[in-house]
Amino acid sequence: MKKLNYLVLIFAAVATVTCSSGKGNQEGTSKVTFIENNAVKKIVVLIDGQLFTTFQWPENVTKPVFYPILTSEGTEITRGFPLKPKAGERADHPHQIGMWLTYGNVNGLDFWGNGSKGLGTRNQNGGVIKHLKTEKITEGTGEGFFITTESWVDTSGVVLLKEVTEFHFIAKENIRIIDRKTILTAGQKVVNMPDTKEGMFGIRVARQLELPVGGNVVLYNEDGTTSRIKDTLNIGITGNYSSSEGIGGEEVWGTSARWMHLFGNIEDEKISLVICDHPENPNYPTYWHARTYGLFAANPLGVKDFTNDKDSLNFSISPGQSATFRYRVIIATGEHLPAEEIDKLANDFALKFKSN
């Protein structure tokens, strides 16, 4: 199996937060450490000194993202395009980068699709999420976390929403977990987030974890060009979905479930990727905007699209008021996770971030 080696010490010379590396491969003994480097707009997350993921907010992207995300074996599960494109992967939807949280209609502005014309571009009606600062960083054994502040701004720079997010990183043997709790607070005006399928918490996965389907695909080439081909062989495309409600494959799109499991293989490594909803989230259990082409997203607010106009939800946040969204991401390697184990991890998450 091909391992990814990263020279994380390059960042150390200019890091504003240092990390102490340690080895530990048993549950609860792994060290979670961070390297914050505001000069390059990144926080590197390390497990026992090895790269797990990077939180970054580059100028040419319209929102903060986590990219890349790796398994405990060092295998990248996120698509490289457009930040670090790889030959043979899809070259579509350049605004779908790594892992993110945005929404497609915030007072008429599209935060989800902004940047859809490529890196460094802005759509005419696109909103931008700006990283302001890191409030706190705490390293630890088995778990570490940091807290950040962001602003959701319109095309004229007016702040619509203040975001405060806790990110927790957990290491348990062959399992890696990212928990997030995002609090969105409206400014002086009501913030309307009406129905759209374009949201909300998403991951764009590696080509191998897509579902085998037919049709035309646009693939990235070694020389930087792209080619549109009709993919009928699906060589190495191994992904499949299963939900907490027992639904699988393509049929999971538009259904509601407390968790969704995407599983497949990258080379000879069996990988599970799970997103868990939280019982205190708006409109729990969430709808799933989970696509065959590699977009894996939870969207609690796009009711109209997911119910064929049978129902709707025009969500809003009053001035000075807040809404909270909590999600757990589980990345496991070695064997595909059984439903019983996912249920346990989802139940554990339900107790975390619980309101008093």
N, C-alpha and C positions, 0 to 999 in steps of 0.2 A: 504494500500500500504506500502510496506516495505521501510523504509527510511534508508539511509546510514549515519552514524554518524562518523566523523573523528576527532581525537584529534589533531587538527592542532597546538595546543599550544606546543606540543612536540618539534616542529621545532623552536619555538620562541626563546628558550634559546640560540641557536647558530646561529640565523638568522643574515645575514649581512644587510638585509633590513627589517625593522619592518613594521607592518601593523596596521592601526587603523580600528577597526570594527565598523560598524554602521548598523542600520536597515533601510530598505526602500523598500517598495514593489510596489511603483508606478513608472511609466516610468520616467527615468531620475534621480531618487533619490537613487538608489542602489549604494553602495560603492564598487569599484573594488580595491582590495589591493593585495599585493604580499608578500611572504616570500621567500627570496633567501637563499639557504644553499649550498654553494659550497662543504662543507665536505661530504654531501650525494648526491651531483650532482643533485640538484632539484631547481626549482622555483615553489612554490605553488601559484595558482591563486584562490583568494577568492572573493565571491560575498556576501556582507553583513556578512562577517565572516564565511561563509560556503564554503566548497570546491566546486569549479567548475571544475578545471583540474590541472594537474601538468606537467610542462615541465621538462623532465629529460634526462640525458645522462649517464646511468650506464655503467660500464666497460664491462659488458657481452652482450651489445647490440651494433650494428655496426653503429648507427645513433641516433641523438636526437629524442625523441618521446614525444607526449602528451598522458599521461595515468595516471589515468582514465579520462574520460569525462562524466560529469553528467548533467542531466536536472535540471531545477530550483526546481524540487521536490526532488532532491537527488537520482534519479535513474540512474544507470550506463548504458551508451549506447555502451560502448566499450567492446570487448571481453577481458576476464582476462588472458587467455593463451597467452604466456607462463610465464608472470611476476607473476601473481596471478591467477592461473588456478582455475576454478570452475567446479564442477561435472556437467556433462550434456552438456558442451559446446564442440565445435570442437577442436581437438588437431592436426590441420594441419598447414602448412605454418608458422612455428614459427618466421619467419622474419617479419611477418605482425603484428605489435604491435601498438595498439592505433591509433595515427594519425602521419603521417610523410610525407616528400618530398624527394624522391630519384629517381634514374633512372637506368635501367638495362644494359645500354651500354654506358659507358663514356670512350672513348679511349680503348675500348675492355674490360673494367672492369665492373663487375656487382655490383653496389651499391644497387640495389633493392633487390636482392635475397641473399646477403651476410648474413650469420647466419642462413641459411635454415636448418642446421642440429641441431639447438637448441641453447639455451642461452650459450654464451661464446665461440661459435665456429666461425671459419672464413673459408669461401670458398677459394679455391686456387686462383681464379681470382676475389676475392671480394674486392671492395673498401670500405673505412671507412670514415664516416663524423664525424669529431672531433669537439666538442664544445670547443671554445677557451675562450670566456669571454662574459659577459653581459655588453654592452656598456652603456645602460641607462635604468632606470626603472621610470615610472611615474604613480602614482596612481591617481584615480579620481572618481568623481560622474557620474555614467552612463557609463563611459569608462576609461580604463587604458591601458597602453602599455609598452612593453619593446623591446629592440633591442639587438640582439645577433650576434656574429661573429663565423663562423665555417670554417673548412678546409676540402675539399674533397681530400683525399690522396690515392695514389696507394699502392700496396703491399709492396713497398720498402720505403714508407713514403714520397714520393715526392708529393708536393701539386699540384693538377690539377686545382682546382677551389677554389677561396675564396668566401665564402657566407656571406652576411650581410642580416639579416631578421628582419623586424618589425612585431611584433605580437600585435594586438589590440583586447581587450576583452570588449564586450558591453553587458549591461544588460538592458532589456526592459520588465518589468513585467514577463511573462512566457516564454520569448524568451531570449536565450543566443546566442551571435555571436562571432566567432573568425575570424578575418581578418589577412591575412599574405601577406607581400610583400617581396619576396626573390630576391636579386640581386646576380647573379653568375658571377664572373669575372675570366677569364682565366689567367693563369700564363704566362710563357715565351714561351709556345707551344700552338698551336691550339688545342682546345678541340672538339672532334667529338662526337656527340650524335645521332648515326644513328637509324633508325627505330627499335623499339621493342615495343611489347604490355606491357612489364614489367615496368610500370611507371604510374604516376609520383607523383601526390599528392593523398595520399590514407588514408582511415580509415578502420579498421577492426571492425565490429560492433558485438554487443551481439547476441547470438544465436536466441533470440526471433525476431530480426529484419531481419533475413535471409528470403529468399523467400521459400515457401513450394514447395519442389521438391522431387522426388524419388531418389533412388540410395543408395550406401553405404556411410556411414559416420564414421569417427573415433572420438569417444567421450572420454572425460576425465572422469575418475572415482574418487570417494571419496578417494580411497587408493593410488592415484597417478599413477595407471596404465591406459592404454587406451584400448578401445574395438572397433572393427569394426563391425558395425551392418547395416542392411538394414532398413532405416527409411522410412516406408510407411504411418505412421500416422501423422507425422508433428505436434504433439501436442504442442501448444503454439508458433508455428512458424508462424508469422503474417505479415512479411514484403512484400512490393511491391514497384515498381519503377514507377515514372511518370516523363517525361521530358518536358522541355519548348516547345518542338516540338509536343507534344501530343502523344508520344509513351510511352508504359507502359510494365510492367512485364519483362520477360527475354529478350524481343526484344530490350531493350535499349542498350544492349552490342554492342559496335562497332559503335554506332551512334554518331552524333555530336549534341550538344545542348548547349545553354548558361547557363542552370542550370539543375540539376538533383535532384529529390525529392525521398528520401527513407522514407516510412512511415509504421507504424505498432504499435502494442501494447506490452507493457511489463506489465504483470498482467492486471490491469484495467486502466493503464495510456496510453493515446493516445500520440504518439511521432512522430514528423517530424524531419528528418535530411536532410538538403539541402546543396549541394555544388554549388557555383556560380562561373562561369568563369568570366574573366575580358576582356573587348573589346580590351585592349592593349596587352594582352598576345600573344605570338607566336601562330599562327595557330588557332586563335579564329574563331568560337566557337569550343571548345575542343571535342575530342573523349572521350568516356566513357568506361573505363575498369571496368564496374559495373557488378559484378558476383552475382549469386543466393546464394552462400555459405557465404556471409558476407563481401567480399572485395568490397569496394565502392571507386572507384578511377577515377580521371580525368587525361587523358594522351593526351596532344596535339601533341606529337612527334611520336606516333606509327602508322603512317598513313598506311604503307604497310600492317600490320596485320589486321587493321580494314576495309580495302577496298579490301581484297582478292587479293592483288598484283596489283590492278588497278591503284594505285597511290603510291607515296613514298615521304618522306621528310627526307633528310639527314642533320639534324640540326648541326651547328657548331658555336663555339665562337672563334673568332680570338684572338691572344695573346694581353693581356691588355684590351680587349673589354668585354662588359657585356651583359647579357640577364636577363630580369626581368619577374618573374612569380608571379601573384597575385591571391589569392583565398579567398572566403568568405564561412564560414561554419555557418549554422543556425541550432540551436537546439531548438525546440519548444515543449511544452507540454500542455495538456488540450484538444486540438482539432487538427486534421491534418490541416496543412496550406492550404488554397485555392490558386490556381495558381495566382490569382490577387494579393494576398499579397506577394507571392514569387517574382512576377514580380517587385513589388515596391521595395522590399529589394534588388533585383538584380540591379535595376536601380540606387538606392542609392549608391550601391557599385561601379557601373561603373563611378561615379563621384569622388570616392575616389581613391587616388594613381594615379590620372590622370596626365599625363605629361604636363609640361608647354608649 
